[in-house]
């Protein structure tokens, strides 16, 4: 997956979860800090993104503390630059 494809997948998942088309994100966007996603939306977003991309997010990962909800980190994970274990002390 390319960076462009990853950003498109993230945007598509956000649009579906938030039921809005006017979603604008950049690599610097933090989906939690900017309050784009609340706690329930985060779970649904990760499930949707996983379905779109085939990438699994372990249930035990804290999405906010690990920083995985920062768009540039999501892109790195989706493109294979980083593994999920790079964000948290978990075994995959």
JONOR-V345262 format. One record per pair of residues at least 4 apart in sequence whose C-alpha atoms are under 7 Angstrom apart, sorted by the first residue. I is the first residue (numbers start at 1). J is the second residue. D is the distance in whole Angstrom. If there is no record, write none. Layout:
I;J;D / I;J;D
//
This chain:
1;5;6 / 1;6;7 / 1;78;7 / 1;79;5 / 2;6;6 / 2;79;6 / 3;7;6 / 3;75;6 / 3;79;6 / 4;8;6 / 5;9;6 / 6;10;6 / 6;75;6 / 6;78;6 / 6;79;7 / 7;11;6 / 7;75;7 / 8;12;6 / 9;13;6 / 9;49;7 / 9;52;7 / 10;14;6 / 10;49;7 / 11;15;6 / 11;23;7 / 12;16;6 / 13;17;6 / 13;45;6 / 13;48;6 / 13;49;6 / 14;18;6 / 14;45;6 / 15;19;5 / 15;20;5 / 15;21;6 / 15;23;7 / 17;41;7 / 17;44;7 / 17;45;6 / 25;29;6 / 26;71;7 / 27;71;5 / 27;72;5 / 28;70;7 / 28;71;6 / 28;72;6 / 29;70;6 / 29;71;6 / 30;34;6 / 30;69;6 / 30;70;4 / 30;71;6 / 31;35;6 / 31;36;5 / 31;37;6 / 31;69;5 / 31;70;6 / 32;36;6 / 32;37;6 / 32;64;7 / 32;69;6 / 37;41;5 / 37;42;6 / 38;42;6 / 39;43;7 / 40;44;7 / 41;45;6 / 42;46;6 / 43;47;6 / 44;48;6 / 45;49;6 / 46;50;6 / 47;51;6 / 48;52;6 / 49;53;6 / 50;54;5 / 50;55;5 / 50;56;6 / 55;78;7 / 61;88;7 / 62;66;6 / 63;67;6 / 63;68;6 / 63;69;6 / 64;68;7 / 64;69;6 / 66;87;5 / 66;88;6 / 68;73;5 / 68;74;6 / 68;87;7 / 69;74;7 / 70;74;6 / 71;75;6 / 72;76;6 / 73;77;6 / 74;78;6 / 75;79;6 / 76;80;6 / 76;81;5 / 76;82;5 / 77;81;6 / 77;82;5 / 77;83;6 / 77;84;7 / 82;86;6 / 84;88;7 / 85;89;6 / 85;90;6 / 85;91;7 / 85;92;7
//
